[in-house]
Amino acid sequence: MNAGFIALVDDVVASSDWERELYRMGVPPQMDLFFASVDDAPGQLGAWRADQRAGILLTGDIQSMARLVSSADGITAVNLGGVHHRAGRIERLRYIYLSPAEAQVLRDLEARGVAVTARDVPSARPVPLRELLDSGAKA
């Protein structure tokens, strides 16, 4: 992807030195890693967008993503790249597990005009939300 930076928007990670250090250990030294809480991220979006390097904006979970989209201007599309198994979640794709409440949050985002897709790697075909939520969507 040739990304020059990653911005991780997550309240727990942003408030924990230990968590931030753990994430830094998993990123190549030439790549910048930025951390922000959901409340602080909208104020940093302008700088991230202005950065000439390709970047990746990640959120820790679907609720955080929805909060960010609701509080920030100009986010018109989101991609689900990996939502892991947890009690109460249903497998939608081999890399996406959603609870009924999370599925509803995604439907609500799409109803507000945000394009919601799933894709685990950049070369994969984006799976539209409707297809993702179809009971036959397991892959």
C-alpha positions as CSV (number, residue, x, y, z in Angstrom):
1,M,0.0,0.0,0.0
2,N,3.0,2.3,0.4
3,A,1.4,3.9,3.4
4,G,3.5,6.6,5.1
5,F,1.5,6.7,8.2
6,I,-1.2,5.1,10.3
7,A,-3.7,7.1,12.4
8,L,-5.3,4.9,15.1
9,V,-8.5,6.4,16.6
10,D,-9.2,4.5,19.8
11,D,-10.1,5.9,23.2
12,V,-8.3,3.2,25.2
13,V,-5.1,3.2,23.1
14,A,-4.9,7.0,23.0
15,S,-5.0,7.2,26.8
16,S,-2.5,4.4,27.5
17,D,1.3,4.8,27.1
18,W,1.7,1.1,27.3
19,E,-0.8,0.4,24.5
20,R,0.7,3.1,22.3
21,E,4.2,1.6,22.8
22,L,2.8,-1.9,22.0
23,Y,1.4,-0.6,18.7
24,R,4.6,1.2,17.8
25,M,6.5,-2.0,18.1
26,G,4.4,-3.5,15.3
27,V,5.0,-0.7,12.8
28,P,8.1,-0.3,10.6
29,P,10.4,2.5,11.8
30,Q,10.0,4.6,8.7
31,M,6.2,4.7,9.1
32,D,4.6,7.4,11.4
33,L,2.0,6.3,13.8
34,F,-0.5,8.8,15.2
35,F,-3.0,8.2,18.0
36,A,-6.1,10.0,18.8
37,S,-9.3,9.6,20.9
38,V,-12.6,9.7,19.0
39,D,-13.2,13.1,20.5
40,D,-9.8,14.5,19.4
41,A,-9.6,12.9,15.9
42,P,-11.9,15.3,14.0
43,G,-9.4,18.1,14.9
44,Q,-6.6,16.1,13.4
45,L,-8.3,15.0,10.2
46,G,-7.2,18.1,8.4
47,A,-3.5,17.4,9.0
48,W,-3.9,13.8,8.1
49,R,-5.6,14.7,4.9
50,A,-3.0,17.3,4.0
51,D,-0.2,14.9,4.5
52,Q,1.3,14.1,1.1
53,R,1.9,10.5,2.0
54,A,-0.7,7.8,1.7
55,G,-2.2,7.1,5.1
56,I,-4.5,4.6,6.8
57,L,-7.1,5.7,9.4
58,L,-8.1,2.9,11.7
59,T,-10.6,2.7,14.5
60,G,-10.6,0.2,17.3
61,D,-14.2,-0.9,16.8
62,I,-17.4,-0.1,14.9
63,Q,-18.9,2.1,17.6
64,S,-15.8,4.3,17.5
65,M,-15.9,4.4,13.7
66,A,-19.6,5.5,13.8
67,R,-18.8,8.2,16.5
68,L,-16.0,9.5,14.4
69,V,-18.0,9.6,11.2
70,S,-20.8,11.4,13.1
71,S,-18.5,14.0,14.5
72,A,-16.2,14.7,11.6
73,D,-16.9,16.4,8.3
74,G,-16.1,14.7,5.0
75,I,-16.0,11.0,5.8
76,T,-18.0,9.5,3.0
77,A,-16.8,5.9,3.0
78,V,-15.6,3.3,5.4
79,N,-14.1,-0.1,5.0
80,L,-14.3,-3.0,7.4
81,G,-11.0,-4.8,7.1
82,G,-11.2,-7.2,10.0
83,V,-13.7,-7.6,12.8
84,H,-12.9,-10.6,14.8
85,H,-15.1,-13.3,16.4
86,R,-16.5,-12.5,19.8
87,A,-19.5,-13.8,21.7
88,G,-22.7,-12.5,20.1
89,R,-21.2,-11.9,16.7
90,I,-22.2,-13.7,13.6
91,E,-19.8,-14.6,10.8
92,R,-20.5,-12.5,7.7
93,L,-17.2,-13.1,5.9
94,R,-14.2,-15.1,6.9
95,Y,-12.8,-11.9,8.3
96,I,-15.9,-10.1,9.4
97,Y,-18.0,-11.0,12.5
98,L,-20.8,-8.6,13.5
99,S,-23.4,-8.5,16.3
100,P,-26.9,-7.5,15.3
101,A,-26.3,-4.1,17.0
102,E,-23.1,-3.5,15.0
103,A,-24.9,-4.5,11.8
104,Q,-27.6,-1.9,12.6
105,V,-24.9,0.8,13.2
106,L,-23.6,0.1,9.7
107,R,-27.0,0.2,8.2
108,D,-27.6,3.6,9.9
109,L,-24.3,4.9,8.5
110,E,-25.2,3.8,5.0
111,A,-28.7,5.4,5.3
112,R,-26.9,8.7,6.1
113,G,-25.0,8.4,2.8
114,V,-21.7,6.8,4.0
115,A,-20.5,4.0,1.7
116,V,-19.8,0.9,3.8
117,T,-17.8,-1.9,2.3
118,A,-15.6,-4.8,3.5
119,R,-12.2,-5.7,2.1
120,D,-9.5,-7.6,4.0
121,V,-6.6,-6.7,1.6
122,P,-6.3,-3.8,-0.9
123,S,-6.4,-6.2,-3.9
124,A,-9.7,-7.8,-2.9
125,R,-13.1,-6.8,-4.3
126,P,-14.9,-4.5,-2.0
127,V,-18.0,-6.2,-0.6
128,P,-21.0,-3.8,-0.3
129,L,-22.8,-3.7,3.0
130,R,-26.0,-5.2,1.6
131,E,-24.1,-8.2,0.3
132,L,-22.1,-8.4,3.6
133,L,-25.3,-8.6,5.7
134,D,-27.0,-11.1,3.4
135,S,-27.2,-14.4,5.2
136,G,-25.4,-16.1,2.3
137,A,-22.4,-13.7,2.5
138,K,-20.1,-16.1,4.3
139,A,-16.9,-16.7,2.3
